[in-house]
Amino acid sequence: MTLNVTYAWLIPLLSAIATAALAILVNRVGPRTELRRVFTFLAGMLVLWNLNFFVLYAVSNHDLALHLTQWARVGGLFAPPAVLHLVVALRPNRSSRWRTALLIDYGFACVLLVLNGLGLLVADVRPFAWGYSSVGTSFYNLLTISVFGNFAATVALLLYDYRTGTEAGLRLQLKFWILGALIALPLALTNLLPAYGISVYPLGSLGVAVFAGIVAYAIVRHRLMDIDLVLTKSVAYGAVSFLLIAPAFGLALWLQRESFGRIHSDFSLAILLMLIAVGVLFPALRLRAESSIERSLFREKHEYRAALAAFTRSIVRILDRDKLLSELTNTLTNLLHLDRLALLLDDGERTYLVRHATGIPAAIGEFGSTHELILTLRRRDDIALRGELEASSDATERAAAETFRKNGWEVAMPLAVSDRLIGFIALGRKRNLEAFYAEDLQLLSTLAAEASIALENARLYEELKRSRDIIERTGRLSALGTLAAGIAHEIRNPLVSIQTFFQLAPQRRHDPEFFTSFLSLTAGEVDRIGDLITELLSFARSPSHRVEDVDINDLIERTTLLLAPEARKSRVKLARVLATDLPVIRADGDQLKQVVINLVLNAIQATPASGTVTVLTRRHRHQGNPLCQIEVRDTGVGIPPKMIEDIFNPFFTTKDKGTGLGLSIAHQIATEHGGFITVTSEMDRGSSFYVNLPLTSSIDSHTTNDEPEAALPLRYGRMAKL
Ligand code: ADP
């Protein structure tokens, strides 16, 4: 077998290799879905189809070429239905209609396969401009029909799916496929022309490689580029490559003619391919080489810049202001090896004070809003360098440079929020006396922007926490009001007896029995009132937010003492069923009292006279974890199923004078203890609220937890069972 002198076979060969590589790639990345399987089949057919043309152009032996192409032609027979199949496989819901259509389509390709096997499709191969070309029989028209029919159906289906599709990701994928089809299909049709005696170099191989490339990209990548951007980029890339390669290629042609007196076509083609390869590979290789050289030669610099960039990304997640300030100062000082650093913030009165500092302290630690340094930073709104300010023609900037010099500062990073300078970070010298490079300054500029946002976030978070405290206090005061009304009612009765005693005492002065019976009657009452008032005052004072060992049963006993008057007032029985095996848990006792009070008050209010509210405690397990459970059970009106999702929302109430805060606060407190509240309810039968607290409480870490989830009671760890 001898190869023909021209390189017409090169393009189908390269296309076959590229398509096979794409099939391997699609199969190696991600799971083997039907789409990927169909793509692999199509790629296989396209490889065969390309090999068919490779054989036609590369093999000079007539019989061998005829024999080999008969095999390779199989690709050309099955590729058209496979293209349509691929588009059908992309559809999210495949109708049986399309399955039948595909079956017929593949059946038709099988008929062509039989005809091909019998030698009834192509009669011969004849010498042609670039090698051989197939001589089709009249059956060959069936192949042409299959190609045209499938291509038209493919384009129509792609356009239809794109127009009717509603899923954005799928539509973008379809956009890529349409682009691929519009480039590839017309080019693929040129491969039919030689069989009809039209002498045009078939460009189908190029077309199918482009199609396979675009489709493989759209299958493998989930983050697809904006197609307009792809087109713009490709056009720009093509234009620039052409502008650079065309003159170089022209020069190569001219040099050939000058040196050898003629232009050799194969040699010229090789040069052109080389130029294209250099043009394509150079930018990618340059970037790789740059970064790996930087990484290996200037390791330390590379690492600290990577660390600084990572710190910049993580900084907005810190919500605690003090932590944020200390991390900012320490990380910058350590990463840049600074001899000093000062972080100054506006105190709210337009004076900038040092809030955090490392290394040598600043000589001047306070700046008014009209200070030259502040004016300069506000005007520049970007990092200021001492050297730059010293060389400035502006007198204010030069005065600012003087402040830099006095404090030993080299760089100042302004921190600004919506055009307001909230502070700045002043950096001293690097200990190794290296300068601040442009790359450093760029990173620091991004860090300053992120730090400003983080500081603002921390401020907002503080405010949020304050409003949360106000909400909690409002809820507490509301419960207190209800409790106080009941207790006042209770105190009145013994007071009446004491009053009666004082009225009768002068007359019964000599009646010891009167005194004894009265004393025994009132002593208990007075003690009870004393206890009640103590409990009430303890509940009324601001919660200490102290985590301590809490005996839940004892807490319930003391709290129900406070609630008993309200129950009596409503003529509801208040009972307790307490487990004897409950361990002491780590918790905020004041807060847990509030939970019990809120739940029991709700239960009393929901229960009609002569009903019962029971507080029960027990050990419990949830997902294998041991819990301490407090149940508040009532025989009240129950909660309508569609309302159960809402009752924990802040301000949701069905009561005339309700605040709608009781349950949302209870939920929040339970969550902060690492626990959760669940509800079961049945209309007209009653409800049960279960407070589940972990035995090994995480409240110690929860109280210092600054994650935003804990900020607002918007997510509930509850389940509503009905
Ligand atoms: P408030 O008591 O101020 O209305 P809550 O947050 O404590 O606020 O309760 C919200 C709503 O949940 C109540 O208005 C009530 O409709 C319902 N609810 C709470 N507990 C019960 C209960 N035990 N039985 C019936 N409904 C209840």
Residues whose N, C-alpha, C, O or C-beta is under 5 A from the ligand:
A	BS01	ADP	N602 A603 A606 G636 G638 I639 I647 F652 T653 T654 K655 G658 T659 G660 L661 G662 L663 S664 S687
